[in-house]
Amino acid sequence: FDNDTGGDDGDYVASNAPLNTITNTLSITAWVKRAADQVIYPQIVFWDNPGLRVGLGLGSTAEEEPTWSVNNELCYHWADAESSWDWHNGLILPDGEWRFIALTVQPDMATLYMSDGAEIKGLRNVAEHVMQDFNDVMYVGWDPSDSTRHFNGVIDDVRIYKRTLSDAEVLGIAGLSGSYYLPLESWLTDTNDDDSVDMKDYAVLANYWLEETFFPIP
């Protein structure tokens, strides 16, 4: 799905093409430019119907200090689980500047990305992501269940992939070339789960790098 939309505050789109798939492997990419202040949890891409609340947008401080305040941090929803929307990643969308953003989801992990066109940052959220039934329309720029959750800014080149994109594929969609660096959390260094970090772990990583696909296929 490639929905090339643009507009200022108040220009919202509902796609009439449901994905018609039940999955917990999905990827969303878009270019966005924030216009000044936002409300709490404004949505950039969102699905909302009984049994399905999935999307990519901006979050809030939630139970952090100050509580339930706007923080303009990249945020995602999956099955409306708190482990998704209350995850703080530090990817702050700046005011008045274009940014490439992406979300990739797989059963046990999700990754959020942000790029300014020169560099890209990615952070992983390790949590269960249950199957979701994408049998309804997608909304661009707002959450239809809450009239206040409109994204204030411009959204362009929204793309939905019915699978989990690799880091290299996200890099390619962002229009970047060269190497990509995603910091590995401590739990990822022991890649073969033998309670030690050794040459076998480097072999697992090397095999993963060789399997990377550098040309994304929607």
SVG drawing of the C-alpha trace seen along z (x, -y; Angstrom):
<svg xmlns="http://www.w3.org/2000/svg" viewBox="-16 -26 51 48">
<polyline fill="none" stroke="black" stroke-width="0.4" points="0.0,0.0 1.4,-3.4 -0.8,-6.3 0.8,-9.6 -1.0,-12.2 -0.1,-15.7 -1.8,-18.6 -1.9,-20.9 -3.8,-20.6 -7.3,-19.5 -6.6,-17.5 -7.2,-13.8 -7.7,-10.7 -9.4,-7.4 -8.2,-4.7 -11.0,-2.5 -8.7,0.5 -8.6,2.8 -5.5,5.1 -7.8,8.0 -5.1,10.0 -4.6,11.4 -1.0,10.9 1.5,9.8 4.1,9.0 3.6,5.5 5.6,2.4 4.6,-1.2 6.8,-4.0 6.1,-7.7 7.5,-11.2 6.1,-13.7 6.6,-17.3 5.2,-18.5 3.6,-21.9 4.1,-23.3 2.3,-21.8 0.5,-18.5 -2.2,-16.9 -1.6,-13.7 -1.4,-10.7 -2.0,-12.3 -2.1,-9.5 -0.2,-9.5 -1.4,-6.1 -4.1,-4.3 -6.6,-1.4 -9.5,-1.4 -12.4,1.1 -13.6,3.8 -10.6,5.9 -8.1,3.8 -6.2,0.7 -2.9,0.4 -1.0,-2.6 2.0,-4.9 2.0,-8.5 3.2,-10.6 2.9,-9.7 2.8,-11.3 4.7,-11.2 2.0,-8.8 2.9,-8.0 6.3,-9.7 6.8,-13.2 5.0,-15.4 2.2,-12.9 0.1,-12.7 1.7,-15.6 2.7,-16.1 6.2,-14.9 6.3,-14.7 8.0,-11.3 7.4,-8.7 4.9,-6.2 3.0,-3.1 -0.1,-1.2 -0.4,2.6 -3.7,4.1 -3.8,1.1 -1.3,2.9 0.4,0.7 3.7,2.3 3.4,0.6 2.0,-3.0 3.9,-3.4 7.3,-2.6 9.6,-5.6 12.3,-5.5 13.6,-9.1 12.9,-9.6 11.5,-13.1 9.9,-14.6 11.2,-18.1 9.0,-21.1 8.9,-22.2 11.4,-19.7 10.8,-16.7 11.5,-13.3 11.3,-9.8 9.7,-7.5 9.0,-3.7 7.6,-1.0 8.3,2.7 6.5,5.4 7.2,9.0 5.7,11.4 8.2,10.7 9.5,7.3 8.9,3.9 11.3,1.4 10.8,-2.4 13.1,-4.4 13.6,-8.1 15.8,-9.7 16.6,-13.3 17.7,-12.3 21.4,-11.9 21.3,-9.6 18.8,-7.1 18.2,-5.9 16.4,-2.8 15.3,-1.4 13.7,2.0 10.8,2.7 10.9,6.4 7.3,7.4 4.6,9.7 2.7,8.6 -0.5,10.6 -2.2,11.3 -4.5,8.5 -7.3,8.6 -6.8,5.8 -10.3,6.0 -11.2,2.3 -10.1,-1.0 -6.9,-2.8 -6.9,-6.4 -4.1,-8.9 -3.7,-11.8 -6.2,-11.0 -7.8,-8.5 -11.5,-8.2 -12.4,-7.1 -11.1,-10.4 -11.8,-13.6 -8.9,-15.4 -6.2,-13.1 -5.4,-14.8 -1.8,-15.1 -0.9,-18.8 1.4,-18.9 2.1,-17.3 2.1,-13.6 3.5,-12.2 4.3,-8.9 2.6,-6.5 3.5,-2.9 2.2,0.3 4.0,3.6 2.3,6.8 5.6,8.2 8.4,7.2 11.0,5.1 14.7,5.6 16.9,2.8 18.5,2.6 15.1,2.4 14.1,-0.5 17.4,-2.2 16.7,-1.8 13.1,-3.2 14.5,-6.2 16.7,-6.9 20.0,-6.4 23.0,-4.4 26.0,-3.0 26.2,-1.2 23.4,-1.2 24.1,-1.1 21.5,0.0 22.8,0.2 22.4,3.7 20.8,4.0 22.7,6.2 20.2,9.0 21.0,9.2 24.8,9.6 24.3,13.3 22.8,14.2 23.0,18.0 21.7,18.0 24.6,19.9 25.0,17.3 28.3,16.0 29.4,13.7 32.0,15.3 33.0,16.0 29.8,18.1 27.8,15.0 29.8,13.1 29.1,16.0 25.3,15.6 25.5,11.9 27.6,12.4 25.1,14.8 22.3,12.3 24.2,9.6 24.7,11.8 20.9,12.5 20.0,8.8 18.0,7.6 19.0,4.2 16.2,3.6 12.8,3.4 9.9,5.2 6.5,3.9"/>
</svg>
